[in-house]
Amino acid sequence: LGAIARSAEAAGAGGVVLRERRSAGVTPAVEKASAGALSWLAVAVVPNIVRALEDLAERGVWSVGLAAEAAEPLWRAPLLDGPVALVVGAEGSGLSRLVAERVDARVAIPLRGRMASLNASAAAAVALFEVARRRAARPPDR
């Protein structure tokens, strides 16, 4: 979680949403691993991720879940161009069924080597910086 927060802040994300139960919490070790990033990010701890995604959708925020089995590669996801919540599942089990059904899109990070997956922190960093890359390449609003 600390590494994800560090990547999120470095990529320009506004915050992170954590599940209240069965999720890593903000501990001194996590704060240390974040290298101070948690002090610059909004942190929301919610009882239900699906409901949080519904609340974000009502505010015009798209949700994109990272899923190794998804057919659409991250690089082609059109929803990354606007307000977006990237959803990273648990290491090993990935997105829960209910979350996978609720996100607006599921995308995969194509892997070229022999590894079947990335850890959650690495996957989050790749996705976060893809969003940052697209936003940097976009012409400014006038």
CNS distance restraints for C-alpha pairs under 8 A (distance, minus, plus):
assign (resid   1 and name CA) (resid   5 and name CA) 6.14 0.50 0.50
assign (resid   1 and name CA) (resid  24 and name CA) 6.64 0.50 0.50
assign (resid   1 and name CA) (resid  25 and name CA) 7.96 0.50 0.50
assign (resid   1 and name CA) (resid  26 and name CA) 7.97 0.50 0.50
assign (resid   1 and name CA) (resid  30 and name CA) 6.26 0.50 0.50
assign (resid   1 and name CA) (resid  33 and name CA) 7.97 0.50 0.50
assign (resid   1 and name CA) (resid  34 and name CA) 7.69 0.50 0.50
assign (resid   1 and name CA) (resid 121 and name CA) 7.24 0.50 0.50
assign (resid   2 and name CA) (resid   6 and name CA) 6.17 0.50 0.50
assign (resid   2 and name CA) (resid  29 and name CA) 7.87 0.50 0.50
assign (resid   2 and name CA) (resid  30 and name CA) 4.52 0.50 0.50
assign (resid   2 and name CA) (resid  31 and name CA) 6.04 0.50 0.50
assign (resid   2 and name CA) (resid  32 and name CA) 7.15 0.50 0.50
assign (resid   2 and name CA) (resid  33 and name CA) 4.56 0.50 0.50
assign (resid   2 and name CA) (resid  34 and name CA) 4.00 0.50 0.50
assign (resid   2 and name CA) (resid  35 and name CA) 7.70 0.50 0.50
assign (resid   2 and name CA) (resid  38 and name CA) 7.84 0.50 0.50
assign (resid   3 and name CA) (resid   7 and name CA) 6.20 0.50 0.50
assign (resid   3 and name CA) (resid  33 and name CA) 5.89 0.50 0.50
assign (resid   3 and name CA) (resid  34 and name CA) 5.42 0.50 0.50
assign (resid   3 and name CA) (resid 121 and name CA) 6.11 0.50 0.50
assign (resid   4 and name CA) (resid   8 and name CA) 6.00 0.50 0.50
assign (resid   4 and name CA) (resid  34 and name CA) 7.53 0.50 0.50
assign (resid   4 and name CA) (resid 120 and name CA) 7.94 0.50 0.50
assign (resid   4 and name CA) (resid 121 and name CA) 5.11 0.50 0.50
assign (resid   4 and name CA) (resid 122 and name CA) 7.96 0.50 0.50
assign (resid   4 and name CA) (resid 124 and name CA) 6.39 0.50 0.50
assign (resid   4 and name CA) (resid 125 and name CA) 6.77 0.50 0.50
assign (resid   5 and name CA) (resid   9 and name CA) 6.13 0.50 0.50
assign (resid   5 and name CA) (resid  16 and name CA) 7.17 0.50 0.50
assign (resid   5 and name CA) (resid  34 and name CA) 5.72 0.50 0.50
assign (resid   5 and name CA) (resid  37 and name CA) 6.05 0.50 0.50
assign (resid   5 and name CA) (resid  38 and name CA) 6.24 0.50 0.50
assign (resid   5 and name CA) (resid  41 and name CA) 7.79 0.50 0.50
assign (resid   6 and name CA) (resid  10 and name CA) 6.15 0.50 0.50
assign (resid   6 and name CA) (resid  33 and name CA) 7.75 0.50 0.50
assign (resid   6 and name CA) (resid  34 and name CA) 4.72 0.50 0.50
assign (resid   6 and name CA) (resid  35 and name CA) 6.61 0.50 0.50
assign (resid   6 and name CA) (resid  36 and name CA) 7.65 0.50 0.50
assign (resid   6 and name CA) (resid  37 and name CA) 5.10 0.50 0.50
assign (resid   6 and name CA) (resid  38 and name CA) 7.42 0.50 0.50
assign (resid   7 and name CA) (resid  11 and name CA) 6.03 0.50 0.50
assign (resid   7 and name CA) (resid 124 and name CA) 7.68 0.50 0.50
assign (resid   7 and name CA) (resid 125 and name CA) 5.52 0.50 0.50
assign (resid   7 and name CA) (resid 128 and name CA) 7.31 0.50 0.50
assign (resid   8 and name CA) (resid  12 and name CA) 6.31 0.50 0.50
assign (resid   8 and name CA) (resid  13 and name CA) 5.13 0.50 0.50
assign (resid   8 and name CA) (resid  14 and name CA) 7.87 0.50 0.50
assign (resid   8 and name CA) (resid  15 and name CA) 7.43 0.50 0.50
assign (resid   8 and name CA) (resid  16 and name CA) 7.81 0.50 0.50
assign (resid   8 and name CA) (resid 124 and name CA) 8.00 0.50 0.50
assign (resid   8 and name CA) (resid 125 and name CA) 7.16 0.50 0.50
assign (resid   8 and name CA) (resid 128 and name CA) 6.38 0.50 0.50
assign (resid   9 and name CA) (resid  13 and name CA) 5.43 0.50 0.50
assign (resid   9 and name CA) (resid  14 and name CA) 7.28 0.50 0.50
assign (resid   9 and name CA) (resid  15 and name CA) 7.69 0.50 0.50
assign (resid   9 and name CA) (resid  37 and name CA) 5.85 0.50 0.50
assign (resid   9 and name CA) (resid  38 and name CA) 7.98 0.50 0.50
assign (resid   9 and name CA) (resid  40 and name CA) 7.19 0.50 0.50
assign (resid   9 and name CA) (resid  41 and name CA) 6.56 0.50 0.50
assign (resid  11 and name CA) (resid 128 and name CA) 6.02 0.50 0.50
assign (resid  11 and name CA) (resid 129 and name CA) 5.67 0.50 0.50
assign (resid  11 and name CA) (resid 132 and name CA) 5.81 0.50 0.50
assign (resid  12 and name CA) (resid 132 and name CA) 7.05 0.50 0.50
assign (resid  13 and name CA) (resid  41 and name CA) 7.67 0.50 0.50
assign (resid  13 and name CA) (resid 128 and name CA) 7.70 0.50 0.50
assign (resid  14 and name CA) (resid  41 and name CA) 5.88 0.50 0.50
assign (resid  14 and name CA) (resid  42 and name CA) 6.34 0.50 0.50
assign (resid  15 and name CA) (resid  41 and name CA) 4.66 0.50 0.50
assign (resid  15 and name CA) (resid  42 and name CA) 4.27 0.50 0.50
assign (resid  15 and name CA) (resid  43 and name CA) 5.64 0.50 0.50
assign (resid  15 and name CA) (resid  44 and name CA) 7.73 0.50 0.50
assign (resid  16 and name CA) (resid  41 and name CA) 7.05 0.50 0.50
assign (resid  16 and name CA) (resid  42 and name CA) 6.36 0.50 0.50
assign (resid  16 and name CA) (resid  43 and name CA) 5.11 0.50 0.50
assign (resid  16 and name CA) (resid  44 and name CA) 6.38 0.50 0.50
assign (resid  17 and name CA) (resid  43 and name CA) 5.92 0.50 0.50
assign (resid  17 and name CA) (resid  44 and name CA) 4.73 0.50 0.50
assign (resid  17 and name CA) (resid  45 and name CA) 5.87 0.50 0.50
assign (resid  17 and name CA) (resid  46 and name CA) 7.09 0.50 0.50
assign (resid  18 and name CA) (resid  23 and name CA) 7.06 0.50 0.50
assign (resid  18 and name CA) (resid  24 and name CA) 7.91 0.50 0.50
assign (resid  18 and name CA) (resid  25 and name CA) 7.72 0.50 0.50
assign (resid  18 and name CA) (resid  43 and name CA) 7.43 0.50 0.50
assign (resid  18 and name CA) (resid  44 and name CA) 6.12 0.50 0.50
assign (resid  18 and name CA) (resid  45 and name CA) 4.75 0.50 0.50
assign (resid  18 and name CA) (resid  46 and name CA) 6.18 0.50 0.50
assign (resid  18 and name CA) (resid  49 and name CA) 7.86 0.50 0.50
assign (resid  19 and name CA) (resid  23 and name CA) 5.80 0.50 0.50
assign (resid  19 and name CA) (resid  45 and name CA) 5.67 0.50 0.50
assign (resid  19 and name CA) (resid  46 and name CA) 5.13 0.50 0.50
assign (resid  19 and name CA) (resid  47 and name CA) 5.79 0.50 0.50
assign (resid  19 and name CA) (resid  48 and name CA) 6.43 0.50 0.50
assign (resid  19 and name CA) (resid  49 and name CA) 6.25 0.50 0.50
assign (resid  20 and name CA) (resid  25 and name CA) 7.88 0.50 0.50
assign (resid  20 and name CA) (resid  45 and name CA) 5.45 0.50 0.50
assign (resid  20 and name CA) (resid  46 and name CA) 5.28 0.50 0.50
assign (resid  20 and name CA) (resid  47 and name CA) 4.94 0.50 0.50
assign (resid  20 and name CA) (resid  48 and name CA) 7.59 0.50 0.50
assign (resid  21 and name CA) (resid  47 and name CA) 7.03 0.50 0.50
assign (resid  25 and name CA) (resid  30 and name CA) 7.75 0.50 0.50
assign (resid  26 and name CA) (resid  30 and name CA) 5.70 0.50 0.50
assign (resid  26 and name CA) (resid  31 and name CA) 6.58 0.50 0.50
assign (resid  27 and name CA) (resid  31 and name CA) 6.14 0.50 0.50
assign (resid  28 and name CA) (resid  32 and name CA) 6.12 0.50 0.50
assign (resid  29 and name CA) (resid  33 and name CA) 6.17 0.50 0.50
assign (resid  30 and name CA) (resid  34 and name CA) 6.15 0.50 0.50
assign (resid  31 and name CA) (resid  35 and name CA) 6.68 0.50 0.50
assign (resid  31 and name CA) (resid  36 and name CA) 6.49 0.50 0.50
assign (resid  31 and name CA) (resid  37 and name CA) 7.82 0.50 0.50
assign (resid  31 and name CA) (resid  38 and name CA) 6.49 0.50 0.50
assign (resid  32 and name CA) (resid  36 and name CA) 6.87 0.50 0.50
assign (resid  34 and name CA) (resid  38 and name CA) 6.27 0.50 0.50
assign (resid  36 and name CA) (resid  40 and name CA) 7.36 0.50 0.50
assign (resid  37 and name CA) (resid  41 and name CA) 6.44 0.50 0.50
assign (resid  38 and name CA) (resid  42 and name CA) 7.56 0.50 0.50
assign (resid  38 and name CA) (resid  43 and name CA) 7.51 0.50 0.50
assign (resid  46 and name CA) (resid  52 and name CA) 6.99 0.50 0.50
assign (resid  48 and name CA) (resid  52 and name CA) 6.31 0.50 0.50
assign (resid  49 and name CA) (resid  53 and name CA) 6.13 0.50 0.50
assign (resid  49 and name CA) (resid  99 and name CA) 7.15 0.50 0.50
assign (resid  50 and name CA) (resid  54 and name CA) 6.29 0.50 0.50
assign (resid  50 and name CA) (resid  98 and name CA) 7.04 0.50 0.50
assign (resid  50 and name CA) (resid  99 and name CA) 5.70 0.50 0.50
assign (resid  50 and name CA) (resid 102 and name CA) 6.54 0.50 0.50
assign (resid  51 and name CA) (resid  55 and name CA) 6.17 0.50 0.50
assign (resid  52 and name CA) (resid  56 and name CA) 6.18 0.50 0.50
assign (resid  53 and name CA) (resid  57 and name CA) 6.06 0.50 0.50
assign (resid  53 and name CA) (resid  63 and name CA) 6.84 0.50 0.50
assign (resid  53 and name CA) (resid 102 and name CA) 7.54 0.50 0.50
assign (resid  53 and name CA) (resid 103 and name CA) 7.37 0.50 0.50
assign (resid  54 and name CA) (resid  58 and name CA) 6.33 0.50 0.50
assign (resid  55 and name CA) (resid  59 and name CA) 6.68 0.50 0.50
assign (resid  56 and name CA) (resid  60 and name CA) 6.54 0.50 0.50
assign (resid  56 and name CA) (resid  61 and name CA) 5.22 0.50 0.50
assign (resid  56 and name CA) (resid  62 and name CA) 7.45 0.50 0.50
assign (resid  57 and name CA) (resid  61 and name CA) 4.86 0.50 0.50
assign (resid  57 and name CA) (resid  62 and name CA) 5.98 0.50 0.50
assign (resid  57 and name CA) (resid  63 and name CA) 7.54 0.50 0.50
assign (resid  60 and name CA) (resid  83 and name CA) 7.07 0.50 0.50
assign (resid  61 and name CA) (resid  82 and name CA) 7.64 0.50 0.50
assign (resid  61 and name CA) (resid  83 and name CA) 4.91 0.50 0.50
assign (resid  61 and name CA) (resid  84 and name CA) 5.14 0.50 0.50
assign (resid  61 and name CA) (resid  85 and name CA) 6.65 0.50 0.50
assign (resid  62 and name CA) (resid  79 and name CA) 6.54 0.50 0.50
assign (resid  62 and name CA) (resid  82 and name CA) 7.60 0.50 0.50
assign (resid  62 and name CA) (resid  83 and name CA) 6.24 0.50 0.50
assign (resid  62 and name CA) (resid  84 and name CA) 4.67 0.50 0.50
assign (resid  62 and name CA) (resid  85 and name CA) 6.14 0.50 0.50
assign (resid  62 and name CA) (resid 103 and name CA) 7.84 0.50 0.50
assign (resid  62 and name CA) (resid 104 and name CA) 6.30 0.50 0.50
assign (resid  63 and name CA) (resid  79 and name CA) 7.97 0.50 0.50
assign (resid  63 and name CA) (resid  84 and name CA) 5.62 0.50 0.50
assign (resid  63 and name CA) (resid  85 and name CA) 4.72 0.50 0.50
assign (resid  63 and name CA) (resid  86 and name CA) 5.98 0.50 0.50
assign (resid  63 and name CA) (resid  87 and name CA) 6.92 0.50 0.50
assign (resid  63 and name CA) (resid 103 and name CA) 5.06 0.50 0.50
assign (resid  63 and name CA) (resid 104 and name CA) 5.23 0.50 0.50
assign (resid  63 and name CA) (resid 105 and name CA) 6.72 0.50 0.50
assign (resid  64 and name CA) (resid  79 and name CA) 7.42 0.50 0.50
assign (resid  64 and name CA) (resid  80 and name CA) 7.85 0.50 0.50
assign (resid  64 and name CA) (resid  84 and name CA) 7.09 0.50 0.50
assign (resid  64 and name CA) (resid  85 and name CA) 6.26 0.50 0.50
assign (resid  64 and name CA) (resid  86 and name CA) 5.04 0.50 0.50
assign (resid  64 and name CA) (resid  87 and name CA) 5.94 0.50 0.50
assign (resid  64 and name CA) (resid 103 and name CA) 5.72 0.50 0.50
assign (resid  64 and name CA) (resid 104 and name CA) 5.91 0.50 0.50
assign (resid  64 and name CA) (resid 105 and name CA) 4.90 0.50 0.50
assign (resid  64 and name CA) (resid 106 and name CA) 5.59 0.50 0.50
assign (resid  64 and name CA) (resid 107 and name CA) 7.02 0.50 0.50
assign (resid  65 and name CA) (resid  86 and name CA) 5.91 0.50 0.50
assign (resid  65 and name CA) (resid  87 and name CA) 4.47 0.50 0.50
assign (resid  65 and name CA) (resid  88 and name CA) 6.22 0.50 0.50
assign (resid  65 and name CA) (resid  89 and name CA) 7.86 0.50 0.50
assign (resid  65 and name CA) (resid  95 and name CA) 7.42 0.50 0.50
assign (resid  65 and name CA) (resid 100 and name CA) 6.81 0.50 0.50
assign (resid  65 and name CA) (resid 103 and name CA) 6.08 0.50 0.50
assign (resid  65 and name CA) (resid 104 and name CA) 7.91 0.50 0.50
assign (resid  65 and name CA) (resid 105 and name CA) 6.27 0.50 0.50
assign (resid  65 and name CA) (resid 106 and name CA) 4.63 0.50 0.50
assign (resid  65 and name CA) (resid 107 and name CA) 6.25 0.50 0.50
assign (resid  66 and name CA) (resid  70 and name CA) 7.89 0.50 0.50
assign (resid  66 and name CA) (resid  86 and name CA) 7.32 0.50 0.50
assign (resid  66 and name CA) (resid  87 and name CA) 6.13 0.50 0.50
assign (resid  66 and name CA) (resid  88 and name CA) 5.61 0.50 0.50
assign (resid  66 and name CA) (resid  89 and name CA) 7.22 0.50 0.50
assign (resid  66 and name CA) (resid  95 and name CA) 7.71 0.50 0.50
assign (resid  66 and name CA) (resid 106 and name CA) 5.83 0.50 0.50
assign (resid  66 and name CA) (resid 107 and name CA) 5.23 0.50 0.50
assign (resid  66 and name CA) (resid 108 and name CA) 5.78 0.50 0.50
assign (resid  66 and name CA) (resid 109 and name CA) 7.59 0.50 0.50
assign (resid  66 and name CA) (resid 123 and name CA) 7.71 0.50 0.50
assign (resid  67 and name CA) (resid  89 and name CA) 7.85 0.50 0.50
assign (resid  67 and name CA) (resid  94 and name CA) 6.69 0.50 0.50
assign (resid  67 and name CA) (resid  95 and name CA) 6.94 0.50 0.50
assign (resid  67 and name CA) (resid 106 and name CA) 6.08 0.50 0.50
assign (resid  67 and name CA) (resid 107 and name CA) 5.78 0.50 0.50
assign (resid  67 and name CA) (resid 108 and name CA) 5.24 0.50 0.50
assign (resid  67 and name CA) (resid 109 and name CA) 7.94 0.50 0.50
assign (resid  68 and name CA) (resid 107 and name CA) 7.49 0.50 0.50
assign (resid  68 and name CA) (resid 108 and name CA) 4.92 0.50 0.50
assign (resid  68 and name CA) (resid 109 and name CA) 6.77 0.50 0.50
assign (resid  68 and name CA) (resid 117 and name CA) 6.83 0.50 0.50
assign (resid  69 and name CA) (resid 108 and name CA) 6.59 0.50 0.50
assign (resid  70 and name CA) (resid 106 and name CA) 5.77 0.50 0.50
assign (resid  70 and name CA) (resid 107 and name CA) 5.15 0.50 0.50
assign (resid  70 and name CA) (resid 108 and name CA) 5.16 0.50 0.50
assign (resid  71 and name CA) (resid 107 and name CA) 6.78 0.50 0.50
assign (resid  71 and name CA) (resid 108 and name CA) 6.84 0.50 0.50
assign (resid  72 and name CA) (resid  76 and name CA) 6.78 0.50 0.50
assign (resid  72 and name CA) (resid  77 and name CA) 6.99 0.50 0.50
assign (resid  72 and name CA) (resid 106 and name CA) 7.06 0.50 0.50
assign (resid  72 and name CA) (resid 107 and name CA) 5.00 0.50 0.50
assign (resid  72 and name CA) (resid 108 and name CA) 6.17 0.50 0.50
assign (resid  73 and name CA) (resid  77 and name CA) 6.85 0.50 0.50
assign (resid  73 and name CA) (resid 107 and name CA) 5.28 0.50 0.50
assign (resid  73 and name CA) (resid 108 and name CA) 4.80 0.50 0.50
assign (resid  73 and name CA) (resid 109 and name CA) 5.83 0.50 0.50
assign (resid  73 and name CA) (resid 110 and name CA) 6.32 0.50 0.50
assign (resid  74 and name CA) (resid 107 and name CA) 5.11 0.50 0.50
assign (resid  74 and name CA) (resid 108 and name CA) 5.49 0.50 0.50
assign (resid  74 and name CA) (resid 109 and name CA) 5.55 0.50 0.50
assign (resid  74 and name CA) (resid 110 and name CA) 7.75 0.50 0.50
assign (resid  74 and name CA) (resid 127 and name CA) 7.22 0.50 0.50
assign (resid  74 and name CA) (resid 130 and name CA) 7.98 0.50 0.50
assign (resid  75 and name CA) (resid 130 and name CA) 7.39 0.50 0.50
assign (resid  77 and name CA) (resid 105 and name CA) 7.86 0.50 0.50
assign (resid  77 and name CA) (resid 107 and name CA) 6.99 0.50 0.50
assign (resid  79 and name CA) (resid  84 and name CA) 7.10 0.50 0.50
assign (resid  79 and name CA) (resid 105 and name CA) 7.81 0.50 0.50
assign (resid  80 and name CA) (resid  84 and name CA) 6.10 0.50 0.50
assign (resid  80 and name CA) (resid 131 and name CA) 5.83 0.50 0.50
assign (resid  80 and name CA) (resid 134 and name CA) 7.74 0.50 0.50
assign (resid  81 and name CA) (resid 131 and name CA) 7.12 0.50 0.50
assign (resid  81 and name CA) (resid 134 and name CA) 6.69 0.50 0.50
assign (resid  81 and name CA) (resid 135 and name CA) 6.77 0.50 0.50
assign (resid  86 and name CA) (resid 124 and name CA) 7.85 0.50 0.50
assign (resid  86 and name CA) (resid 127 and name CA) 7.57 0.50 0.50
assign (resid  86 and name CA) (resid 128 and name CA) 7.70 0.50 0.50
assign (resid  87 and name CA) (resid  95 and name CA) 7.95 0.50 0.50
assign (resid  88 and name CA) (resid  94 and name CA) 7.29 0.50 0.50
assign (resid  88 and name CA) (resid  95 and name CA) 6.84 0.50 0.50
assign (resid  88 and name CA) (resid 120 and name CA) 6.58 0.50 0.50
assign (resid  88 and name CA) (resid 123 and name CA) 7.78 0.50 0.50
assign (resid  88 and name CA) (resid 124 and name CA) 6.59 0.50 0.50
assign (resid  89 and name CA) (resid  93 and name CA) 7.17 0.50 0.50
assign (resid  89 and name CA) (resid  94 and name CA) 4.12 0.50 0.50
assign (resid  89 and name CA) (resid  95 and name CA) 4.15 0.50 0.50
assign (resid  89 and name CA) (resid  96 and name CA) 7.14 0.50 0.50
assign (resid  89 and name CA) (resid 120 and name CA) 7.18 0.50 0.50
assign (resid  90 and name CA) (resid  94 and name CA) 4.70 0.50 0.50
assign (resid  90 and name CA) (resid  95 and name CA) 6.48 0.50 0.50
assign (resid  90 and name CA) (resid 120 and name CA) 6.98 0.50 0.50
assign (resid  91 and name CA) (resid 119 and name CA) 6.25 0.50 0.50
assign (resid  91 and name CA) (resid 120 and name CA) 5.78 0.50 0.50
assign (resid  95 and name CA) (resid  99 and name CA) 6.12 0.50 0.50
assign (resid  95 and name CA) (resid 100 and name CA) 5.75 0.50 0.50
assign (resid  96 and name CA) (resid 100 and name CA) 6.04 0.50 0.50
assign (resid  97 and name CA) (resid 101 and name CA) 6.16 0.50 0.50
assign (resid  98 and name CA) (resid 102 and name CA) 6.24 0.50 0.50
assign (resid  99 and name CA) (resid 103 and name CA) 6.21 0.50 0.50
assign (resid 100 and name CA) (resid 106 and name CA) 7.27 0.50 0.50
assign (resid 109 and name CA) (resid 123 and name CA) 7.44 0.50 0.50
assign (resid 111 and name CA) (resid 115 and name CA) 7.36 0.50 0.50
assign (resid 111 and name CA) (resid 116 and name CA) 7.47 0.50 0.50
assign (resid 111 and name CA) (resid 117 and name CA) 7.45 0.50 0.50
assign (resid 118 and name CA) (resid 122 and name CA) 5.96 0.50 0.50
assign (resid 118 and name CA) (resid 123 and name CA) 5.71 0.50 0.50
assign (resid 119 and name CA) (resid 123 and name CA) 6.19 0.50 0.50
assign (resid 120 and name CA) (resid 124 and name CA) 6.00 0.50 0.50
assign (resid 121 and name CA) (resid 125 and name CA) 6.17 0.50 0.50
assign (resid 122 and name CA) (resid 126 and name CA) 6.25 0.50 0.50
assign (resid 123 and name CA) (resid 127 and name CA) 6.26 0.50 0.50
assign (resid 124 and name CA) (resid 128 and name CA) 5.91 0.50 0.50
assign (resid 125 and name CA) (resid 129 and name CA) 6.10 0.50 0.50
assign (resid 126 and name CA) (resid 130 and name CA) 6.22 0.50 0.50
assign (resid 127 and name CA) (resid 131 and name CA) 6.40 0.50 0.50
assign (resid 128 and name CA) (resid 132 and name CA) 6.33 0.50 0.50
assign (resid 129 and name CA) (resid 133 and name CA) 5.87 0.50 0.50
assign (resid 130 and name CA) (resid 134 and name CA) 6.24 0.50 0.50
assign (resid 131 and name CA) (resid 135 and name CA) 6.22 0.50 0.50
assign (resid 132 and name CA) (resid 136 and name CA) 6.11 0.50 0.50
assign (resid 133 and name CA) (resid 137 and name CA) 6.27 0.50 0.50
assign (resid 134 and name CA) (resid 138 and name CA) 6.20 0.50 0.50
